[in-house]
Each structure stands twice: as structure tokens, then as C-alpha cells.
Amino acid sequence: MRRTLSALGVAGALLTVAVAVPTVTAVGAEEAQARPDRSRATDRPVVVAHRGASGYRPEHTLEAYRLAIRMGADYIEPDLVPTKDGVLVARHENEISGTTDVSGHPEFAARKTTKTIEGVAVTGWFTEDFTLAELKTLRAKERLPQVRVSNTAYDGQFEVPTLQEVIDLAREEGKKRGRVIGVAPETKHPTYFASIGLPLEEPLVEVLQANKLTKPSSPVVIQSFETANLRELDKVIDVKLAQLLDASGRPYDFRVAGDPRTYADLAKPAGLRWIAGYADIVSAQKNLIVPRDATGKLLAPTTIVQDGHREKLEVYAWTFRAENQFLAVDHRIGTDPNARGDIIAEYELFFQLGLDGIFSDHPDTAVAARAGLS
């Protein structure tokens, strides 16, 4: 069904988004190229570069996204938060002391503060207290410096990119390589940002409109851990939506509304049936698909993939990381938590369950593992 965006304050617009499989996945290519082909959705799962090639470069930088594309990723993922002047930028969180050099800027020292984000007190510097021009004076740094020591060599080199810059990069790199590169934006803390007068959905829609990414074939996927904003979007636009499910807790909008359901509840058949009423994709934390015991060893897979497919949902999994500490005991090599484990074995395990897509910090490894399916 086609719906207008008047409820979001963007009159007369239409946004539609689609998940393309690897052979047809980038912004700016001809519509015929971008038309999704569902015939290989399970044996050629989509590779989404989680925050770019974040295993090799500081996350959410243009260089991390560029490297991910060079490694063969089909989609790049910007987490979106707003600036004070309402521009969407790519950061894992709105608190930026862990991902930028803001603490080293004396001109911004007085902006350090404590805020309550989704019920948790957080101290630091927040994107919503900076204009875009001010944010552009900062430089990115590695979020996990003890884990990814080599990434710290790039600290101080890259700016905080806007959503528009991410789209421009995808278009430029797609043309250069003759393939479509998709963009998978995640709306971060939508209830919080709406509460302070900086809703994410309107500027997101406006950017996609301006880039003519409004057709069913447009290689864009919108994600959220909350459900209310996705459900509202579903009422006003005909788009593909991805409901993210964590392995613990519950959506923040459920907490606000007094809904007792958890992410685990939503991963059950009844929950997936409910999600299918407004979303097209369920993107689950890996432990919801293949649980681990208290020692970190793998247990038998759940039925979430089959149950999701039964409800006509595509099923994605996140996040695949190559370091031992992020792998099940079964796939670790040696005892160094920061050393590389057998990430290929993990991909193989999950791919054989029929996943439609995965999010990876090391997209080259995911692409290599996928090639083994041929």
C-alpha cells in the first residue's frame, strides 16, 4: 500500500526501501540493476558491514565504510543520531567521548554533562549539544583500543560523517565498482530524541527523498531496537523495516508503555507473527539463534529462522566479530581474547541455518565464507 508522509510532516512524499541480495545491492545505480532478486536470499546471505569495516578502522568513518565496500560488503550501516541543528550523523551513540577526541578540546569542556538515556545515567559529551559545524572540528578514534590496537593508528584522521556523506560515498563507490552498495541506517534512541524535540524519522525521510531513494528497489533498510517508531513508519510509508532483537532486555518503548514483553518474547512464534504485521525483517542477536551455555559453549539452534520465514520475515543475525572474546568457546583459537578465532566456522554454522543476512565487523571474512557456499 502506498502512503503519504504527512503524519511525519513531509507532505506528499513516499519512501520505500528494499533489501537487495549481493548481486544487486548500491545507491545510485540504474533501477534495473537494483531490483531485488529473492531467489538466492538464503544461500547467498546479504553481508552488512557493521558500522563499516569496524574491525579494521575506527567505526562510523568514511574510511571504514570505504574499506568495507572494497572488501565486498553489500550494505554499509550508519547508526544515526542528530546534531543540535537537526543533521543526522553516524555515531554508535550520541555520547561521543569514546569515539571522538572531544575530551581533548578545551573549547568544549563546559559541555560535559550527565543525561539519562533510556533510564541510564550517562556522563560525557552528546551530539545533540553540538552543531554540525562544531562536530566537524572533532576527529574519530577507535572505540575498542585495547581490543583493536592496530585501529588506533588511525585515531585523529577522520571526521564524523553525516548520513548524506555516507550515501554519497555509497553512490561513488558503487559507480566505481559497477555494483549497488546499500545503506542500512539504524535509528538510535528514537523515543529519547523525540522527547527532546529532535525526532530522527523526519530528517531521515527528507535525506532519502532528496537522494531519490524512494522506490521499492531503493537499496535502503531502516532498523530500530524500538518498535513504536517502526510501527508509526509503517502507517505512513510503504517501506521495508527491520526489527532488531537483543538477546536480553526489552524495547525501551515497551518500558515506557508498560508492555511487559521482552526481546525473547518477540523472538517466539507469536512475537514474530506480531512483528510481521509491521516489519519485513527480524534482525536478531546471535544468541537468540544459536544460544550458548554459561561456559560459552554452543547449544542447539533455536527455531527463530524457520519461525521467521514462516511469517514471511527475512532473518538476519548480528554481530559477527573475529576476535576470540566475541566467539563461542567452540570457535576460539588459543587463549588470547583479542586474537583471531575461527570466524569462518561460525559463519558456516549460521549460514547453514538459512539466514538471509548477517552484520559483520570484518566483512572480508563474511564475504569469504559466503563464497564457500557456491
Residue, then its C-alpha position, 0 to 999 in steps of 0.5 A: m500500500r502506498r502512503t503519504l508522509s504527512a503524519l511525519g510532516v513531509a507532505g506528499a512524499l513516499l519512501t520505500v526501501a528494499v533489501a537487495v541480495p549481493t548481486v544487486t545491492a548500491v545507491g545510485a545505480e540504474e533501477a534495473q540493476a537494483r531490483p531485488d532478486r529473492s531467489r538466492a536470499t538464503d544461500r547467498p546471505v546479504v553481508v552488512a558491514h557493521r558500522g563499516a569495516s569496524g574491525y579494521r578502522p575506527e567505526h562510523t568513518l568514511e574510511a571504514y565504510r570505504l574499506a568495507i565496500r572494497m572488501g565486498a560488503d553489500y550494505i554499509e550501516p550508519d547508526l544515526v543520531p542528530t546534531k543540535d541543528g537537526v543533521l543526522v550523523a553516524r555515531h554508535e551513540n550520541e555520547i561521543s567521548g569514546t569515539t571522538d577526541v572531544s575530551g581533548h578540546p578545551e573549547f568544549a569542556a563546559r559541555k560535559t554533562t550527565k543525561t539519562i538515556e533510556g533510564v541510564a545515567v550517562t556522563g560525557w559529551f552528546t551530539e545533540d549539544f553540538t552543531l554540525a559545524e562544531l562536530k566537524t572540528l572533532r576527529a574519530k578514534e577507535r572505540l575498542p583500543q585495547v581490543r583493536v590496537s592496530n585501529t588506533a593508528y588511525d585515531g585523529q584522521f577522520e571526521v564524523p560523517t553525516l548520513q548524506e556523506v555516507i550515501d554519497l560515498a555509497r553512490e561513488e563507490g558503487k559507480k566505481r565498482g559497477r555494483v549497488i552498495g546499500v545503506a542500512p541506517e539504524t535509528k538510535h534512541p528514537t523515543y529519547f530524541a523525540s522527547i527532546g524535540l529532535p525526532l530522527e524519522e523526519p530528517l531521515v525521510e527528507v535525506l532519502q527523498a532528496n537522494k531519490l531513494t524512494k522506490p521499492s528497489s531503493p537499496v535502503v533498510i531502516q532498523s530500530f531496537e524500538t518498535a513504536n517508531l517502526r510501527e508509526l513508519d509503517k502507517v505512513i510509508d510503504v517501506k521495508l523495516a527491520q526489527l532488531l532483537d537483543a538477546s536480553g532486555r526489552p524495547y525501551d518503548f515497551r518500558v515506557a508503555g508498560d508492555p511487559r514483553t521482552y526481546a525473547d518474547l518477540a523472538k517466539p512464534a507469536g512475537l514474530r507473527w506480531i512483528a510481521g504485521y509491521a516489519d519485513i525483517v527480524s534482525a536478531q542477536k546471535n544468541l537468540i539463534v544459536p544460544r550458548d551455555a554459561t561456559g560459552k559453549l554452543l547449544a542447539p539452534t533455536t527455531i527463530v529462522q524457520d519461525g521467521h520465514r514462516e511469517k514471511l520475515e527475512v532473518y538476519a543475525w548480528t554481530f559477527r566479530a573475529e576476535n576470540q572474546f566475541l566467539a563461542v568457546d567452540h570457535r576460539i583459537g588459543t587463549d588470547p581474547n583479542a586474537r583471531g578465532d575461527i570466524i569462518a566456522e561460525y559463519e558456516l554454522f549460521f549460514q547453514l541455518g538459512l539466514d538471509g543476512i548477517f552484520s559483520d565487523h570484518p566483512d572480508t571474512a563474511v564475504a569469504a565464507r559466503a563464497g564457500l557456499s557456491 
